[in-house]
């Protein structure tokens, strides 16, 4: 529910601005943090648009293949 909708449903005699300040003082405003977060509360570290976890998995697979393939050829 938006602040404007909350204000209208409260039927407060205060102006909207005064009502918002009063709600802030009382700590009654609850915001969905996901709306204000650039990443939606799911931080991802990326390199060239690829999540670092996938780069790490790929590097482990490549290094493992470089190490294991010569061992299996013998």
NORHU-V248400 format. One record per pair of residues at least 24 apart in sequence whose ideal C-beta (glycine too) atoms are under 7 Angstrom apart, sorted by the first residue. I is the first residue (numbers start at 1). J is the second residue. Records with the same first field share a line. If there is no record, write none. Layout:
I=J  J
//
This chain:
none
//
